[in-house]
Amino acid sequence: MITSVQLLTKDQIARLPVRVQEVVEYRKSGLSLNHIQGCPLGCVYCIRHTYGLWDENQPRALMSDAHAVEELVNHRYFQPHVTPIQLFNRATEPFLPKVRPHTFAVLEDLDARDLTNHVLVITRHQLSEYDIDRLNQLHHLKVTLLFTYSGIDNQKIEPYPSHVVADSLKLMSAPELRKYRTVLYWRPLVPGLNDTDEHLAAARELSKHADATVFTGLFYRDQIAQYYKANGLPEPYQDTARRKIVPETLEHRVLEAFSHSAALFRKTSCAVSYAHGLPDYNGHIGIRELCDICPLSQLEICTNAHRVPTVEQLHQIASVLPETRSVKVVEISPRAAVVSGLETEQPRYFLQHALGFQVHDERHPHHANRHGRAELGWKDTTTDD
């Protein structure tokens, strides 16, 4: 058993916040495995603030890698060959020296099961030729490395330098024959912090090394805002939001800067799917204004795979889980299925990936032109999808 990081005792785990104890959790782009938690990189906008984990700066294990993989593949939301997986994306950096052996142990365990699921590994760390060799030994998984790059040079906001991840992206993208794919994960874009013309030009140049690029904004939740205020950091927005913030003017500037790019996307799943030559597993093609920047070849792939489900089909898939059996269909259109009766977000993602089609909760409408993004920074906040 790999013991590169400290393995917590049952008593220690019992004292952790409830959400920290959940090693398998559905997040927007996949079922997330997080049995290693804790990170020393110190990016102040990290989602760890919202889990009560910010002060844990050294990685610790809640269970062994083998146990964690069993938890994942036997989870009620997991569907072999269908469910996208995210590895260590919530609470640590997967290529920290102590965490790297666990990352490969999980990947190799999943691959040995002949699973062909997408696996997303988000990193900003220094990678090496060793990582290329290990990843190329995988035979079945569709692995995508998403390189988190912001260009932020304020060390109080982001202590770990962006040039490291830029170099890693270039290195890992260089081999002509490789079994994994690379995505420039350009985030978080924050007005006044990393949105100058020079920042945009640098990201455009870096994007030439990746198989695809996706841009997105900042999760600015209450816990993160409180940390900014307590530490005297410049507050990026006056309000917090449930969704990522990408102001309208910033999006327009990004699109203008990338006007000649062939592989820029608004959504992570779109970039990942494009990199592998597959239709978007989240079915965004129904939200046409999301796709107006997509390559024509990808539009054709997604359009050919687009199937609007019937009410009966949705109920049939929903019947397999206790938390979705009582779901009610409000509306089904070529854009999305709107449902009610879901208590949390996680079962919605299960339905969405099972169908390969957008599923929206009527309590959280998706607004036209900013689907899945916060309303902050947009002029018209009244028109729903």
C-alpha positions in Angstrom: 0.0 0.0 0.0 1.3 3.4 -0.9 1.9 5.6 2.1 3.4 8.8 0.6 1.0 10.9 2.7 -0.2 10.5 6.3 -3.1 8.1 6.6 -5.6 9.6 9.1 -7.2 7.4 11.8 -10.9 6.9 12.1 -11.1 9.2 15.1 -9.2 11.9 13.2 -11.6 11.5 10.2 -14.6 11.7 12.4 -13.6 15.1 13.6 -13.4 16.5 10.1 -16.3 18.6 8.6 -19.0 16.3 7.1 -18.3 17.4 3.5 -14.6 16.8 4.0 -15.4 13.2 4.9 -17.1 12.6 1.5 -14.4 11.3 -0.7 -16.7 10.8 -3.7 -18.8 13.8 -4.7 -20.4 14.8 -8.0 -19.2 18.1 -9.3 -20.2 19.8 -12.6 -17.7 18.1 -14.9 -17.6 14.7 -13.2 -17.7 12.4 -10.2 -14.9 13.7 -8.0 -12.5 11.5 -6.0 -10.8 13.2 -3.1 -9.4 10.8 -0.6 -6.2 12.9 -0.4 -6.8 16.4 1.0 -4.6 19.3 1.9 -2.4 21.6 -0.2 0.5 24.0 0.4 0.3 26.1 -2.7 -1.9 28.8 -1.1 -4.0 30.1 -3.9 -6.4 32.3 -1.9 -9.4 31.8 -4.1 -9.2 28.0 -3.6 -12.5 26.1 -3.2 -11.0 24.5 0.0 -12.3 27.6 1.9 -15.9 26.3 1.4 -15.1 22.8 2.8 -13.4 24.0 6.0 -10.1 22.8 4.7 -8.2 26.0 4.0 -5.9 25.7 7.0 -4.9 22.2 6.0 -1.7 22.8 4.0 -0.2 19.3 4.0 -1.9 16.4 2.1 -3.4 13.7 4.2 -5.2 10.5 3.2 -8.7 9.5 4.4 -8.2 6.0 3.1 -5.9 3.9 0.9 -5.9 4.3 -2.9 -7.4 0.8 -3.4 -10.2 1.5 -1.0 -10.9 4.9 -2.6 -11.2 3.4 -6.1 -13.6 0.8 -4.8 -15.7 3.6 -3.2 -15.7 5.4 -6.6 -16.6 2.5 -8.9 -19.2 1.2 -6.5 -20.8 4.6 -5.9 -24.5 4.8 -6.9 -23.7 7.6 -9.4 -20.9 5.8 -11.2 -21.6 4.4 -14.6 -18.8 2.4 -16.3 -17.6 4.0 -19.5 -20.0 6.9 -19.1 -19.4 8.9 -15.9 -16.6 11.5 -16.2 -14.2 11.3 -13.3 -12.3 14.1 -11.7 -9.2 13.2 -9.6 -8.1 15.3 -6.6 -9.7 18.4 -8.0 -11.3 19.6 -4.7 -8.7 19.6 -2.0 -5.1 19.0 -3.2 -2.8 19.2 -6.1 -2.5 15.8 -7.9 1.2 16.3 -8.8 2.6 17.4 -5.5 5.6 15.1 -4.9 3.8 13.3 -2.1 0.5 13.1 -3.9 1.9 12.0 -7.4 2.2 8.3 -6.4 -1.4 8.3 -5.4 -2.5 9.9 -8.6 -0.8 7.2 -10.7 -2.0 4.5 -8.4 -5.6 5.5 -8.9 -5.2 6.0 -12.7 -3.6 2.6 -13.1 -6.2 0.8 -10.9 -9.0 2.3 -13.0 -7.2 1.5 -16.2 -6.6 -2.1 -15.2 -10.4 -2.5 -14.9 -10.6 -1.7 -18.7 -12.7 1.4 -18.0 -12.9 3.9 -20.8 -14.3 6.8 -18.8 -13.0 10.4 -19.1 -10.7 11.2 -16.3 -9.9 14.9 -15.7 -6.7 15.7 -13.8 -6.4 19.4 -13.0 -2.8 20.6 -12.2 -0.6 23.7 -11.9 2.5 21.8 -10.7 5.8 21.1 -12.4 5.6 17.9 -14.5 8.4 15.9 -16.1 9.3 13.3 -18.7 8.5 10.7 -16.0 4.9 11.8 -16.0 4.7 11.5 -19.8 5.9 7.9 -19.6 3.6 6.9 -16.9 0.5 8.4 -18.6 1.4 6.8 -21.9 1.3 3.4 -20.2 -2.5 3.7 -19.6 -4.5 1.8 -22.3 -8.2 2.5 -21.7 -9.0 5.6 -19.8 -9.5 8.9 -21.7 -7.2 11.1 -19.6 -7.1 14.9 -19.9 -4.6 17.1 -18.1 -6.1 20.5 -17.4 -3.4 23.0 -16.7 -4.6 25.8 -14.5 -3.1 29.0 -15.7 -4.1 32.5 -14.6 -1.1 34.8 -15.3 -1.7 36.4 -11.9 1.5 37.8 -10.6 0.3 39.0 -7.2 1.9 36.6 -4.8 -0.6 37.4 -2.1 -3.3 36.0 -4.3 -1.4 33.2 -6.0 2.0 32.4 -4.5 2.8 29.6 -6.9 4.1 31.1 -10.2 2.1 30.8 -13.4 5.3 30.2 -15.4 5.7 26.8 -13.9 2.3 25.5 -15.2 3.0 27.2 -18.5 6.3 25.2 -18.8 4.5 22.0 -17.8 1.8 22.5 -20.4 4.4 23.0 -23.1 6.4 19.9 -22.0 3.4 17.6 -21.7 1.9 18.7 -25.0 5.1 18.3 -27.0 5.0 14.5 -27.8 3.3 13.9 -31.1 2.2 10.4 -30.0 0.6 10.5 -26.6 -2.4 8.8 -25.1 -3.6 11.7 -23.0 -4.8 15.1 -24.0 -3.9 18.6 -22.7 -6.2 21.6 -22.0 -5.2 25.1 -21.1 -7.5 25.7 -18.2 -7.4 29.5 -18.2 -8.7 30.6 -14.8 -9.7 32.5 -12.8 -10.0 35.5 -15.0 -10.6 38.5 -12.7 -11.1 42.1 -13.9 -8.3 44.4 -12.8 -6.1 41.5 -11.8 -5.1 39.5 -14.9 -7.2 40.9 -17.8 -4.8 43.4 -19.4 -4.1 43.1 -23.1 -0.7 41.7 -22.2 -2.3 39.0 -20.1 -4.8 38.0 -22.8 -2.0 37.9 -25.4 0.2 35.7 -23.2 -2.7 33.3 -22.8 -3.4 33.2 -26.5 0.3 32.3 -27.2 0.2 29.6 -24.5 -2.9 28.1 -26.0 -1.0 27.2 -29.1 0.6 24.4 -27.1 -2.6 22.8 -25.9 -5.2 20.6 -27.6 -7.9 23.0 -26.4 -8.4 26.0 -24.2 -11.3 26.8 -21.8 -11.7 30.1 -20.0 -13.7 30.8 -16.9 -14.0 33.2 -14.0 -13.8 33.2 -10.2 -15.8 31.3 -7.7 -16.4 34.1 -5.2 -18.3 32.5 -2.4 -19.0 34.0 1.1 -16.1 32.1 2.8 -13.6 33.3 0.2 -14.8 36.9 0.4 -14.5 36.7 4.2 -10.9 35.6 3.9 -10.1 38.4 1.4 -11.5 41.0 3.8 -9.8 39.5 6.9 -6.4 39.6 5.2 -6.7 43.0 3.6 -6.7 41.6 0.0 -8.2 43.6 -2.8 -11.8 42.4 -3.2 -12.5 41.5 -6.8 -16.3 42.0 -6.5 -18.7 43.7 -4.1 -21.0 40.7 -4.1 -20.6 37.0 -3.9 -22.3 34.5 -6.2 -23.3 30.8 -6.4 -21.8 30.5 -9.8 -18.5 31.5 -11.4 -18.3 35.2 -12.3 -17.4 36.1 -15.9 -18.4 39.8 -16.6 -19.9 40.4 -20.1 -17.2 42.9 -21.1 -14.4 40.5 -20.1 -15.9 37.7 -22.1 -16.1 40.0 -25.2 -12.4 40.9 -24.8 -11.4 37.3 -24.5 -13.3 36.3 -27.6 -11.8 39.2 -29.5 -8.3 38.3 -28.4 -8.9 34.7 -29.5 -10.8 35.6 -32.6 -8.4 33.5 -34.8 -8.2 30.6 -32.3 -9.6 27.3 -33.5 -10.1 25.7 -30.1 -11.5 28.1 -27.5 -14.4 26.9 -25.4 -16.6 28.3 -22.6 -17.2 25.0 -20.9 -14.7 22.4 -19.5 -16.6 19.4 -20.9 -16.6 21.0 -24.4 -12.8 21.4 -24.4 -12.2 17.9 -23.0 -14.5 16.3 -25.5 -13.0 18.3 -28.4 -9.5 17.2 -27.4 -10.6 13.6 -27.7 -12.7 14.0 -30.8 -15.9 13.1 -29.1 -19.3 14.7 -28.5 -19.7 16.8 -25.4 -20.7 14.5 -22.5 -22.7 17.3 -21.0 -24.8 17.9 -24.1 -24.2 21.6 -24.3 -25.0 21.7 -28.0 -28.6 22.4 -27.2 -27.5 25.8 -25.7 -26.6 27.2 -29.1 -25.2 30.5 -27.9 -22.5 28.5 -26.0 -21.4 26.9 -29.2 -21.0 30.0 -31.5 -17.2 29.9 -30.9 -16.8 26.1 -31.4 -14.9 24.6 -34.4 -17.2 23.5 -37.2 -15.9 20.0 -36.9 -16.9 19.8 -33.3 -20.3 21.3 -33.9 -20.9 18.5 -36.4 -19.8 15.8 -33.9 -22.0 17.2 -31.2 -25.0 17.8 -33.4 -24.9 14.2 -34.8 -24.9 12.9 -31.2 -27.6 15.2 -29.9 -30.7 13.3 -28.9 -33.6 15.0 -27.1 -34.9 12.5 -24.5 -38.6 11.8 -24.0 -40.3 12.2 -20.6 -40.4 8.4 -20.4 -36.7 8.0 -21.0 -35.8 10.6 -18.3 -38.1 8.9 -15.8 -36.6 5.5 -16.7 -33.1 6.7 -15.9 -34.3 8.6 -12.8 -35.9 5.4 -11.4 -32.6 3.8 -10.6 -31.8 6.2 -7.7 -33.9 6.9 -4.6 -33.1 10.7 -4.8 -34.3 11.0 -8.4 -37.4 8.7 -8.5 -39.7 11.5 -7.6 -38.3 14.0 -10.1 -40.9 15.8 -12.1 -40.3 17.0 -15.7 -41.3 20.6 -16.1 -40.3 20.9 -19.7 -38.2 19.2 -22.4 -36.9 21.2 -25.4 -33.9 20.8 -27.7 -32.0 23.0 -25.3 -32.5 21.2 -22.0 -34.8 19.2 -19.8 -36.1 21.3 -16.9 -36.9 19.3 -13.8 -38.2 19.8 -10.3 -38.1 17.7 -7.1 -34.3 17.4 -6.7 -33.0 18.3 -3.3 -29.4 18.7 -4.3 -27.3 19.3 -7.4 -25.5 15.9 -7.5 -28.4 13.8 -8.9 -28.9 16.3 -11.6 -25.4 15.7 -12.9 -26.1 11.9 -12.8 -29.1 12.4 -15.0 -27.2 14.8 -17.3 -24.3 12.4 -17.9 -26.6 9.3 -18.3 -28.5 11.2 -21.0 -25.7 13.2 -22.5 -28.2 16.0 -22.5 -28.6 19.2 -20.4 -30.7 18.8 -17.3 -31.6 22.0 -15.4 -33.2 22.5 -12.0 -36.1 24.9 -12.2 -35.0 26.5 -9.0 -31.7 27.6 -10.6 -32.6 28.9 -14.1 -29.8 29.1 -16.7 -29.8 32.6 -18.3 -29.3 33.1 -22.0 -25.8 34.0 -23.0 -24.3 33.3 -19.6 -25.5 29.7 -19.0 -24.2 28.4 -15.7 -22.5 31.7 -14.8 -23.3 34.4 -12.2 -25.4 37.3 -13.1 -22.8 39.8 -11.8 -21.4 41.9 -14.6 -24.3 41.3 -17.1 -26.7 44.0 -18.2 -29.8 41.9 -18.7 -30.5 39.5 -15.8 -34.2 38.7 -16.6 -34.1 36.4 -19.6 -34.0 32.7 -18.8 -33.0 29.9 -21.1 
